[in-house]
Amino acid sequence: MKKAIVYFCSGEISQEDWLIKKLDSMSFDIHFFGNVNYKDIKNIDIEYIISKINNIKNQVYIMSDEIKIISELFAKYSWEYGAFIYNNYSKDADINYKFSKNSLAYNYNFYCIDEITTNIKVNYLKKEINFGITNTILDNFLTSINEFIDNDCKNDYELLENKAELLEKSILSLENSDKDKIQSYININLKHKNSYFKVYTMSFIIKVFRDKKYVKEILKLILKEKEFSINTKYFLLYQIKNTIFSKVIEKDDEVRSLIHNIYKEVFDYYNKRTKNHNFIYKMDRDKQIVFVMISQFLDLNNGPTKTVLDRIYVLSKKLNKKVVLLNTRECLSTNDVIPIYKIDQANFIEEYKNCKKITYKDVEIEFYQSQYATPNIHEYNYILDMIFELKPYMIFGIGEMVLSCDLCSKIVPTISIPLGNELPESFTTFKSTYSENVKYNDKSIISSKFTFDLKKQNNIYSRKEFSIPKDKFVLGVVGGRLESEIDEGFLEVLDYACSNGTFVVFIGGYCLKDCKNNKYINLLNNSKNLGYQGDILGILELIDLYLNPKRLGGGTSGVEALYKKKPVISLNYGDVATVVGKDFLVANFKEMKELILNYKENDEFYIYMSKKSRLISRDLLNTEKYFSELYEKIIKSNLFV
């Protein structure tokens, strides 16, 4: 479909022959309306005109040679159409027409054919309809953030987010040198701004540019800012940690220290303000009762939910414990929320609030879900009273920053079990770690193995069903966040592999962006996006090799691949690397390319590693063995009193 120009001309159409030829040469579908004056504008029904043209709105450009007409239409329809173009080619270039003081209300898609000294400008046709990012657009964006913050425009948050998303899309299509210039320009404008402006702007930079420098800057700001409430700090901390995970930003010791110090401030605040029950020693605790806490409890399609239920099953069936499960609702808390770019929100099942018991397999589990959004002193006191009354033998906290579990450490021993390969951020009595390479002197840190319980396979598929070539060596890339996890280095690996006779399937959702199509033409022509697949084990039977991008998550899909006897290739980074072990790791993308071809061309090597994959997976599925061992290590510790 052609892009369309709808032109409202103040004079005769014949006067614009030069423009018609210009636009026609640029393959526009042109619709002219002549002898239009400003008084007519209120009678112009843009929606009706567009419906007759039969074009998608963002493919329609509105143009006029009358500044009042184009500005009126811009003010009314800024967010709906592709661009608004002022044809000032034959006009006075010094016109200074202000559209509005409120730049937040309008998008920055105003252009002109010649230079114009307005507060929203860009040289348009001279750049061959090139939507380059100018300082004017950046100024408009930064001004909009200022207006939003200064005027407390909560109802306009969606407008600001829309504007930021459009800017992000444009930035990501640029070359790295241009991206650097934009980042530098935004950075200059961070100086002397208030903290709320800095938080929104830096969160935009972090999510678009993935710059660790700004992760540190925003964490430092959170730590020192006295104006932020303690709940705001907790909200921001969760948001930043989630961004670090989803955007694959590597943490160093400084980042870990800043995260620890912010969380400690939150913990200390609530620890001082909640009930101070006496510690209950083990001879007075009920050996049969164990509490398990998680910050977000959903259904079996949610990894952490499945993890917590698998461990509860072992506690109930193997260790004969009466388990009480608490959903603390602390994950991605939005108490005292302030504006940041693309707020991550946790899912929440309202019906669980009235649920007293849940069933998993053949086990019935006592259940409580926090009645208030946490952090909340009233809710924490209720939980502390419950713990003091029931006197559980111990409490397991699944995940990190489960504040409820940390606060209970003053009553009974608590254990923090991470969902990833790093030591959990917590103030529990014990911390579990899955790293076998690091030796800890701290007796509170107990090594264990993270195990899995996979969803049952229900289908047997064929490659033909998904249009996957029958005779190709197929590489599988699995994940729900592939759009943010796959980087240029990994794309180069895939493109190289495809140039050597392989085929790639993306399981979970990934599409090459238009700007990358020509760069990775081999991948474009030899790949398929399968989208979300519910029966992952069935789908994995269709691939030959599992490739892992550089990311923190993905551990479950790595184990699923091993279980289906599909070898894994991963960098030594993140959960997949921790789970699959050194035999499936490479040092860099160059080694990854070489190993892919070795698997493809060396049948004997492939068969050997395929058998090894299945053996390793069996060990990783033995939750009963390893969780029971962890329990024994805890109760035998000198710290378990």
C-alpha positions as CSV (number, residue, x, y, z in Angstrom):
1,M,0.0,0.0,0.0
2,K,1.3,3.4,-1.0
3,K,1.7,6.2,1.6
4,A,-0.8,8.9,1.0
5,I,-0.6,12.7,1.1
6,V,-3.7,14.7,1.8
7,Y,-3.0,18.3,0.8
8,F,-5.2,21.2,1.7
9,C,-4.1,24.0,-0.6
10,S,-5.0,27.7,-0.1
11,G,-4.9,28.4,-3.8
12,E,-5.4,26.7,-7.1
13,I,-4.0,23.2,-7.5
14,S,-2.4,24.1,-10.7
15,Q,0.0,26.3,-8.7
16,E,1.5,23.2,-7.1
17,D,2.6,21.3,-10.2
18,W,6.2,21.2,-9.0
19,L,5.1,19.6,-5.7
20,I,2.9,17.0,-7.5
21,K,5.8,15.9,-9.6
22,K,8.1,15.8,-6.5
23,L,5.6,13.7,-4.5
24,D,4.8,11.5,-7.4
25,S,8.5,10.7,-7.9
26,M,8.5,9.6,-4.3
27,S,5.7,7.1,-4.9
28,F,3.0,8.9,-2.8
29,D,-0.7,8.6,-3.5
30,I,-1.7,12.3,-3.7
31,H,-5.1,13.8,-2.8
32,F,-5.4,17.6,-3.3
33,F,-8.1,19.9,-2.0
34,G,-7.9,23.4,-3.5
35,N,-9.0,26.9,-2.4
36,V,-9.2,25.9,1.3
37,N,-9.1,28.7,3.9
38,Y,-8.7,28.6,7.6
39,K,-12.4,29.2,8.2
40,D,-13.2,26.0,6.3
41,I,-11.0,23.8,8.6
42,K,-13.8,23.2,11.2
43,N,-15.9,21.7,8.4
44,I,-13.2,19.3,7.2
45,D,-13.9,15.7,8.2
46,I,-10.5,14.0,8.0
47,E,-11.8,10.7,9.2
48,Y,-14.3,10.6,6.3
49,I,-11.6,11.5,3.7
50,I,-9.2,8.8,5.0
51,S,-12.0,6.2,4.9
52,K,-12.5,7.0,1.2
53,I,-8.7,6.7,0.6
54,N,-8.7,3.4,2.4
55,N,-5.3,3.9,3.9
56,I,-3.9,3.0,7.4
57,K,-3.8,6.2,9.5
58,N,-0.1,6.1,10.2
59,Q,0.5,5.8,6.4
60,V,-1.3,9.1,5.8
61,Y,0.5,12.5,5.8
62,I,-1.4,15.7,6.1
63,M,-0.1,18.7,4.2
64,S,-1.0,22.4,3.8
65,D,0.6,25.6,2.6
66,E,-1.4,27.5,5.2
67,I,0.2,27.5,8.7
68,K,-3.0,28.0,10.6
69,I,-4.7,25.1,8.8
70,I,-1.8,22.6,9.3
71,S,-1.3,23.7,12.9
72,E,-5.0,23.3,13.7
73,L,-5.0,19.8,12.2
74,F,-1.8,18.9,14.0
75,A,-3.2,20.0,17.3
76,K,-6.3,17.8,16.8
77,Y,-4.8,14.7,15.1
78,S,-1.2,14.7,16.1
79,W,-1.2,11.1,17.5
80,E,-3.2,9.5,14.7
81,Y,-1.5,10.2,11.5
82,G,2.0,9.7,10.1
83,A,3.1,13.3,9.7
84,F,1.9,16.9,9.3
85,I,3.8,18.9,6.7
86,Y,3.8,22.6,6.3
87,N,4.6,23.6,2.7
88,N,6.4,26.9,3.3
89,Y,8.6,26.6,0.2
90,S,7.4,29.9,-1.3
91,K,6.6,31.5,2.1
92,D,8.5,33.7,4.4
93,A,11.0,31.4,6.2
94,D,11.0,33.6,9.3
95,I,7.4,32.8,10.3
96,N,7.3,32.1,14.0
97,Y,4.0,30.3,14.7
98,K,3.7,28.7,18.1
99,F,1.5,25.6,18.1
100,S,1.1,25.2,21.8
101,K,2.8,25.7,25.1
102,N,1.9,22.1,26.0
103,S,4.2,19.9,23.9
104,L,3.1,16.9,25.9
105,A,-0.3,17.0,24.2
106,Y,1.2,16.7,20.8
107,N,3.4,14.3,19.1
108,Y,6.6,15.5,17.4
109,N,5.6,14.5,13.9
110,F,5.5,18.1,12.4
111,Y,7.6,18.8,9.4
112,C,8.2,21.5,6.8
113,I,9.6,21.6,3.3
114,D,11.9,24.6,4.0
115,E,13.4,25.8,7.2
116,I,11.1,27.4,9.7
117,T,11.7,28.9,13.1
118,T,9.0,27.2,15.1
119,N,9.4,25.3,18.3
120,I,8.8,22.1,16.3
121,K,10.7,21.8,13.1
122,V,12.7,19.7,10.7
123,N,13.7,20.1,7.0
124,Y,11.3,17.6,5.5
125,L,11.3,17.0,1.7
126,K,14.9,18.1,1.3
127,K,15.7,15.0,3.4
128,E,13.7,12.8,1.1
129,I,11.2,12.0,3.8
130,N,13.9,10.9,6.1
131,F,12.6,10.6,9.7
132,G,16.0,11.3,11.2
133,I,16.0,12.3,14.9
134,T,16.9,15.9,15.4
135,N,17.7,17.8,18.6
136,T,14.3,19.5,18.1
137,I,12.5,16.2,18.5
138,L,14.6,15.4,21.5
139,D,13.9,18.8,23.0
140,N,10.2,18.2,22.4
141,F,10.5,14.8,24.3
142,L,12.5,16.3,27.2
143,T,10.1,19.2,27.4
144,S,7.2,16.8,27.6
145,I,8.8,15.0,30.5
146,N,9.3,18.3,32.2
147,E,5.7,19.3,31.7
148,F,4.5,16.0,32.9
149,I,6.6,16.2,36.1
150,D,6.1,19.9,36.9
151,N,2.3,19.9,36.3
152,D,1.7,16.4,37.8
153,C,-0.1,15.4,34.6
154,K,-1.0,11.9,35.7
155,N,-3.8,11.6,33.2
156,D,-1.3,12.3,30.4
157,Y,1.0,9.4,31.3
158,E,-0.1,7.4,28.3
159,L,0.7,10.3,25.9
160,L,4.2,10.6,27.3
161,E,4.7,6.8,27.0
162,N,3.4,6.8,23.4
163,K,5.9,9.6,22.6
164,A,8.7,7.8,24.3
165,E,7.9,4.5,22.5
166,L,7.9,6.2,19.1
167,L,11.3,7.8,19.9
168,E,12.7,4.5,21.1
169,K,11.6,2.8,17.8
170,S,13.3,5.5,15.8
171,I,16.5,5.4,17.9
172,L,16.8,1.6,17.6
173,S,16.8,1.9,13.8
174,L,19.9,4.2,13.8
175,E,23.6,3.3,13.5
176,N,25.5,3.1,16.8
177,S,27.3,6.4,16.2
178,D,24.0,8.2,15.9
179,K,22.7,6.5,19.0
180,D,25.7,7.7,20.9
181,K,25.0,11.3,19.9
182,I,21.4,11.0,21.0
183,Q,22.4,9.5,24.4
184,S,25.0,12.3,24.9
185,Y,22.4,15.0,24.1
186,I,19.9,13.5,26.6
187,N,22.6,13.2,29.2
188,I,23.5,16.9,28.9
189,N,19.8,17.7,29.7
190,L,19.9,15.6,32.9
191,K,21.9,18.3,34.6
192,H,20.2,20.5,37.1
193,K,16.9,18.7,36.8
194,N,14.8,17.4,39.6
195,S,14.9,13.8,40.7
196,Y,11.6,12.8,39.2
197,F,12.7,14.1,35.8
198,K,15.9,12.2,36.2
199,V,14.2,8.9,37.1
200,Y,11.9,8.9,34.1
201,T,14.7,10.0,31.7
202,M,17.3,7.6,33.0
203,S,14.8,4.8,32.9
204,F,14.3,5.6,29.3
205,I,18.1,5.6,28.6
206,I,18.5,2.3,30.5
207,K,15.8,0.5,28.5
208,V,16.7,1.9,25.1
209,F,20.5,2.0,25.3
210,R,21.1,-0.7,28.0
211,D,23.9,1.4,29.6
212,K,25.1,0.1,32.9
213,K,26.4,3.6,33.8
214,Y,22.8,4.8,34.1
215,V,21.8,1.8,36.1
216,K,24.4,2.9,38.7
217,E,23.3,6.6,38.4
218,I,19.6,5.8,39.0
219,L,20.5,3.5,41.9
220,K,22.6,6.2,43.5
221,L,19.8,8.6,43.1
222,I,17.3,6.2,44.7
223,L,19.7,5.7,47.6
224,K,20.3,9.4,48.4
225,E,17.0,11.0,47.5
226,K,15.2,12.0,50.8
227,E,12.1,13.1,48.9
228,F,11.3,9.5,47.8
229,S,9.2,7.5,50.3
230,I,10.4,4.1,51.4
231,N,7.8,2.4,49.2
232,T,8.8,4.5,46.2
233,K,12.4,3.3,46.7
234,Y,11.2,-0.3,46.9
235,F,9.1,0.2,43.7
236,L,12.0,1.7,41.8
237,L,14.4,-1.0,43.1
238,Y,12.2,-3.8,41.8
239,Q,11.7,-1.9,38.4
240,I,15.5,-1.5,37.9
241,K,16.2,-5.1,38.9
242,N,13.6,-6.3,36.5
243,T,15.1,-4.2,33.7
244,I,18.6,-5.5,34.4
245,F,17.2,-9.0,34.0
246,S,15.0,-8.4,30.9
247,K,17.5,-6.2,29.1
248,V,20.5,-8.4,29.9
249,I,22.6,-5.7,31.6
250,E,25.5,-7.2,33.4
251,K,25.9,-6.4,37.1
252,D,29.2,-5.6,38.7
253,D,30.1,-5.4,42.4
254,E,29.1,-1.7,42.5
255,V,25.7,-2.4,41.1
256,R,25.2,-5.3,43.6
257,S,26.3,-3.1,46.5
258,L,23.9,-0.3,45.5
259,I,21.0,-2.8,45.2
260,H,21.9,-4.3,48.6
261,N,22.1,-0.9,50.3
262,I,18.7,0.2,48.9
263,Y,17.1,-3.0,50.0
264,K,18.7,-2.8,53.4
265,E,17.2,0.7,53.8
266,V,13.7,-0.8,53.0
267,F,14.2,-3.8,55.3
268,D,15.5,-1.6,58.2
269,Y,12.5,0.7,57.8
270,Y,9.9,-2.1,58.1
271,N,11.9,-4.1,60.6
272,K,11.9,-1.1,63.0
273,R,8.2,-0.4,62.5
274,T,6.7,-3.9,62.7
275,K,6.0,-6.0,65.8
276,N,9.0,-7.2,67.6
277,H,8.1,-10.8,68.7
278,N,10.7,-12.8,70.6
279,F,12.7,-15.4,68.6
280,I,11.3,-18.9,69.0
281,Y,14.0,-21.6,69.5
282,K,13.7,-25.0,67.7
283,M,12.7,-26.9,70.8
284,D,9.6,-24.7,71.0
285,R,8.7,-24.7,67.3
286,D,6.4,-27.2,65.6
287,K,8.6,-29.6,63.5
288,Q,5.7,-30.5,61.3
289,I,4.9,-27.0,60.1
290,V,6.9,-25.3,57.4
291,F,6.0,-22.0,55.8
292,V,6.8,-21.2,52.2
293,M,6.6,-17.6,50.9
294,I,6.7,-16.3,47.4
295,S,6.3,-12.7,46.2
296,Q,4.1,-13.7,43.3
297,F,1.9,-16.8,42.9
298,L,0.0,-17.4,39.7
299,D,-0.6,-20.7,37.8
300,L,1.5,-23.5,36.4
301,N,2.4,-21.6,33.3
302,N,4.4,-19.3,35.6
303,G,7.9,-20.6,36.3
304,P,8.3,-19.4,39.9
305,T,4.8,-20.7,40.7
306,K,5.7,-24.1,39.3
307,T,9.0,-24.0,41.3
308,V,7.4,-23.3,44.6
309,L,4.8,-26.0,44.2
310,D,7.4,-28.6,43.3
311,R,9.3,-27.9,46.5
312,I,6.2,-27.9,48.5
313,Y,5.4,-31.3,47.1
314,V,8.7,-32.7,48.3
315,L,8.1,-31.1,51.8
316,S,4.7,-32.7,52.0
317,K,5.2,-36.1,50.4
318,K,8.8,-36.9,51.1
319,L,9.4,-35.0,54.4
320,N,5.8,-35.3,55.7
321,K,5.5,-31.6,56.6
322,K,2.3,-29.6,56.8
323,V,3.1,-26.7,54.5
324,V,1.5,-23.2,54.6
325,L,2.0,-21.2,51.4
326,L,2.0,-17.4,51.5
327,N,1.7,-15.2,48.4
328,T,3.2,-11.9,49.7
329,R,2.4,-9.9,46.6
330,E,5.6,-7.9,46.9
331,C,6.8,-8.6,43.3
332,L,7.0,-5.4,41.3
333,S,5.2,-3.5,44.0
334,T,3.5,-0.3,42.8
335,N,2.9,1.3,46.2
336,D,3.9,5.0,46.0
337,V,4.6,4.6,42.3
338,I,6.3,7.5,40.4
339,P,6.7,7.9,36.6
340,I,9.3,5.8,34.9
341,Y,9.4,4.6,31.3
342,K,7.5,1.4,30.6
343,I,6.5,0.4,34.2
344,D,6.7,-3.4,34.7
345,Q,3.6,-4.6,36.5
346,A,3.1,-8.0,38.2
347,N,0.1,-10.1,37.4
348,F,-2.2,-10.7,40.2
349,I,-5.1,-13.2,40.7
350,E,-7.8,-11.5,42.7
351,E,-9.7,-14.7,43.4
352,Y,-6.8,-16.0,45.5
353,K,-7.6,-13.4,48.2
354,N,-10.4,-15.6,49.5
355,C,-8.7,-18.9,48.9
356,K,-7.8,-20.9,52.0
357,K,-6.4,-24.0,50.3
358,I,-5.0,-25.0,46.9
359,T,-4.3,-28.5,45.5
360,Y,-1.2,-29.5,43.6
361,K,-1.1,-33.1,42.2
362,D,-2.4,-35.1,45.2
363,V,-1.4,-32.6,47.9
364,E,-3.6,-30.1,49.6
365,I,-1.8,-27.0,50.7
366,E,-2.8,-24.3,53.3
367,F,-2.8,-21.0,51.5
368,Y,-2.9,-17.3,52.3
369,Q,-2.6,-14.3,50.0
370,S,-1.8,-10.9,51.4
371,Q,-5.0,-8.8,51.6
372,Y,-3.2,-5.5,51.1
373,A,-0.7,-4.4,48.4
374,T,2.7,-4.7,50.0
375,P,4.9,-3.3,51.5
376,N,2.4,-2.6,54.2
377,I,2.9,-2.4,57.9
378,H,-0.6,-3.7,58.8
379,E,-0.1,-6.7,56.5
380,Y,3.4,-7.5,57.8
381,N,2.2,-7.4,61.4
382,Y,-0.6,-9.8,60.5
383,I,1.9,-12.2,59.0
384,L,4.3,-11.9,61.9
385,D,1.5,-12.6,64.3
386,M,0.6,-15.7,62.3
387,I,4.2,-17.0,62.4
388,F,4.4,-16.3,66.2
389,E,1.2,-18.2,66.8
390,L,1.8,-21.2,64.6
391,K,5.5,-21.5,65.4
392,P,6.7,-23.1,62.1
393,Y,10.0,-25.1,62.1
394,M,11.4,-22.9,59.4
395,I,10.3,-20.6,56.5
396,F,11.4,-20.9,52.9
397,G,11.4,-17.7,50.8
398,I,11.4,-18.5,47.0
399,G,13.1,-15.8,45.0
400,E,14.8,-12.7,46.4
401,M,13.7,-9.5,48.1
402,V,10.8,-11.4,49.7
403,L,10.5,-8.8,52.5
404,S,7.9,-10.7,54.4
405,C,10.2,-13.6,54.8
406,D,13.1,-11.4,55.8
407,L,11.1,-9.8,58.5
408,C,10.1,-13.2,59.9
409,S,13.8,-13.9,60.5
410,K,13.4,-12.3,63.9
411,I,11.0,-15.1,65.0
412,V,12.1,-18.3,63.3
413,P,14.9,-19.4,60.9
414,T,14.4,-18.4,57.3
415,I,15.9,-19.7,54.0
416,S,16.1,-17.7,50.8
417,I,16.1,-19.9,47.6
418,P,17.0,-18.0,44.4
419,L,15.3,-18.4,41.1
420,G,18.5,-17.6,39.2
421,N,22.2,-18.3,39.4
422,E,23.1,-15.4,41.7
423,L,23.2,-15.3,45.5
424,P,19.7,-13.9,46.5
425,E,19.3,-10.4,47.9
426,S,17.8,-11.1,51.3
427,F,18.2,-10.9,55.1
428,T,17.2,-14.4,55.8
429,T,19.0,-16.8,58.2
430,F,20.3,-18.9,55.3
431,K,20.8,-18.3,51.6
432,S,21.0,-21.1,49.0
433,T,23.3,-20.8,46.0
434,Y,23.6,-23.0,42.9
435,S,27.1,-21.9,42.0
436,E,29.6,-24.7,42.4
437,N,32.6,-22.6,41.4
438,V,32.4,-20.1,44.3
439,K,33.6,-21.0,47.8
440,Y,31.8,-19.1,50.5
441,N,33.2,-18.7,54.1
442,D,29.8,-17.6,55.4
443,K,28.1,-20.5,57.1
444,S,24.7,-19.1,56.3
445,I,25.3,-19.8,52.6
446,I,24.4,-23.3,51.6
447,S,25.2,-24.8,48.1
448,S,22.5,-26.8,46.4
449,K,21.3,-27.7,42.9
450,F,18.4,-26.0,41.2
451,T,16.1,-28.7,39.9
452,F,13.0,-28.7,37.6
453,D,9.8,-30.5,37.0
454,L,8.8,-30.2,33.4
455,K,5.3,-29.9,31.9
456,K,4.1,-33.1,30.3
457,Q,4.3,-33.4,26.6
458,N,0.9,-33.8,25.0
459,N,1.6,-33.7,21.2
460,I,3.8,-35.3,18.6
461,Y,4.5,-32.8,15.8
462,S,6.1,-33.0,12.4
463,R,8.3,-30.3,10.8
464,K,5.8,-30.2,7.9
465,E,3.1,-28.8,10.2
466,F,5.2,-25.8,10.9
467,S,6.8,-25.4,7.4
468,I,10.2,-26.3,8.8
469,P,12.5,-27.9,6.1
470,K,12.6,-31.6,6.5
471,D,16.3,-32.2,5.7
472,K,17.9,-29.1,7.3
473,F,19.9,-29.0,10.5
474,V,17.6,-26.9,12.7
475,L,18.7,-24.5,15.5
476,G,16.1,-23.6,18.1
477,V,16.1,-20.4,20.1
478,V,13.5,-20.4,22.9
479,G,12.2,-17.6,25.2
480,G,9.4,-15.2,26.1
481,R,11.7,-12.1,26.0
482,L,13.7,-12.8,22.8
483,E,13.0,-9.3,21.4
484,S,15.1,-7.8,24.2
485,E,17.5,-10.8,24.7
486,I,18.8,-11.3,21.2
487,D,21.7,-8.9,20.4
488,E,23.7,-8.1,17.2
489,G,26.4,-10.7,18.2
490,F,23.9,-13.5,18.4
491,L,22.2,-12.4,15.1
492,E,25.6,-12.6,13.4
493,V,26.0,-16.2,14.8
494,L,22.6,-17.2,13.4
495,D,23.2,-15.5,10.1
496,Y,26.5,-17.3,9.7
497,A,25.0,-20.6,10.6
498,C,22.2,-20.1,8.0
499,S,24.8,-19.3,5.4
500,N,26.2,-22.8,6.1
501,G,23.1,-24.7,5.6
502,T,21.2,-24.5,8.9
503,F,17.6,-23.3,9.6
504,V,16.6,-21.3,12.7
505,V,13.2,-21.5,14.5
506,F,12.3,-18.9,17.2
507,I,10.1,-20.4,19.8
508,G,8.3,-17.8,22.0
509,G,8.3,-14.9,19.5
510,Y,11.0,-13.0,17.6
511,C,10.9,-11.1,14.3
512,L,13.8,-9.4,12.5
513,K,13.2,-5.7,12.5
514,D,12.9,-4.1,9.0
515,C,16.2,-2.2,9.5
516,K,18.0,-5.5,10.0
517,N,16.5,-7.5,7.1
518,N,19.2,-6.6,4.6
519,K,22.0,-7.1,7.1
520,Y,21.0,-10.6,8.0
521,I,19.7,-11.8,4.7
522,N,20.7,-15.5,5.3
523,L,18.8,-15.6,8.6
524,L,15.8,-13.8,7.0
525,N,15.5,-16.5,4.3
526,N,16.2,-19.4,6.6
527,S,14.2,-18.9,9.8
528,K,10.7,-19.1,11.1
529,N,9.0,-17.5,14.1
530,L,6.8,-20.1,15.7
531,G,5.5,-17.7,18.4
532,Y,4.3,-18.9,21.8
533,Q,4.0,-22.7,22.0
534,G,2.2,-24.4,24.9
535,D,3.7,-27.8,24.4
536,I,7.4,-26.9,24.4
537,L,8.6,-30.6,24.7
538,G,6.7,-31.5,21.6
539,I,8.2,-28.5,19.6
540,L,11.7,-29.2,20.8
541,E,11.6,-32.6,19.1
542,L,11.6,-30.7,15.8
543,I,15.0,-29.1,16.3
544,D,18.6,-30.5,16.4
545,L,20.4,-28.0,18.5
546,Y,19.4,-25.5,21.2
547,L,21.2,-22.1,21.0
548,N,21.1,-19.7,24.0
549,P,21.5,-15.9,23.5
550,K,23.4,-13.9,26.1
551,R,20.7,-13.6,28.8
552,L,20.1,-14.2,32.5
553,G,17.0,-16.4,32.3
554,G,16.0,-19.4,30.1
555,G,17.1,-22.2,32.5
556,T,13.9,-24.2,32.2
557,S,14.0,-24.3,28.4
558,G,17.6,-25.3,28.5
559,V,16.7,-28.3,30.7
560,E,13.8,-29.1,28.4
561,A,16.2,-29.3,25.4
562,L,18.5,-31.6,27.3
563,Y,15.6,-33.8,28.3
564,K,14.7,-34.2,24.6
565,K,18.3,-35.1,23.9
566,K,19.0,-31.9,22.1
567,P,22.5,-30.5,22.9
568,V,22.8,-26.9,24.1
569,I,25.3,-24.2,23.2
570,S,25.5,-21.3,25.6
571,L,28.0,-18.6,26.6
572,N,29.2,-18.9,30.2
573,Y,26.6,-16.5,31.5
574,G,23.2,-16.7,33.1
575,D,20.9,-19.5,34.2
576,V,21.3,-21.7,31.2
577,A,25.0,-21.9,31.7
578,T,24.6,-22.7,35.4
579,V,22.1,-25.5,34.6
580,V,23.6,-27.3,31.6
581,G,27.3,-27.3,32.8
582,K,30.7,-26.7,31.3
583,D,30.5,-29.3,28.5
584,F,27.9,-27.2,26.7
585,L,29.6,-23.8,27.1
586,V,31.6,-21.6,24.8
587,A,33.8,-18.6,25.6
588,N,32.5,-16.3,22.9
589,F,30.3,-16.1,19.7
590,K,33.2,-17.1,17.5
591,E,33.4,-20.4,19.3
592,M,29.7,-20.7,19.1
593,K,29.8,-20.5,15.3
594,E,32.5,-23.2,15.2
595,L,30.7,-25.5,17.5
596,I,27.4,-25.3,15.6
597,L,29.2,-26.5,12.4
598,N,30.9,-29.3,14.4
599,Y,27.5,-30.5,15.6
600,K,26.1,-30.2,12.1
601,E,28.9,-32.1,10.3
602,N,30.2,-34.5,12.9
603,D,27.5,-37.2,13.5
604,E,29.5,-39.2,16.0
605,F,30.1,-36.1,18.2
606,Y,26.4,-35.1,17.9
607,I,25.2,-38.6,19.0
608,Y,27.6,-38.6,22.0
609,M,26.5,-35.2,23.2
610,S,22.9,-36.0,22.6
611,K,23.1,-39.0,25.0
612,K,25.0,-36.9,27.5
613,S,22.2,-34.3,27.4
614,R,19.6,-36.9,28.5
615,L,21.8,-38.1,31.4
616,I,22.3,-34.6,32.7
617,S,18.6,-33.8,32.4
618,R,17.7,-36.7,34.6
619,D,19.8,-35.3,37.5
620,L,18.3,-31.9,37.0
621,L,14.8,-33.3,37.4
622,N,15.5,-34.9,40.7
623,T,13.9,-32.3,43.0
624,E,13.2,-34.8,45.7
625,K,16.8,-35.7,46.1
626,Y,18.4,-32.3,46.1
627,F,15.7,-30.4,48.0
628,S,15.7,-33.1,50.7
629,E,19.5,-32.7,50.9
630,L,19.1,-28.9,51.3
631,Y,16.6,-29.4,54.1
632,E,19.1,-31.7,55.9
633,K,21.9,-29.3,55.6
634,I,19.8,-26.5,57.1
635,I,18.6,-28.5,60.2
636,K,22.2,-29.7,60.9
637,S,23.7,-26.2,60.7
638,N,24.9,-24.5,63.9
639,L,22.8,-21.5,62.8
640,F,19.6,-23.5,63.0
641,V,18.7,-22.8,66.6
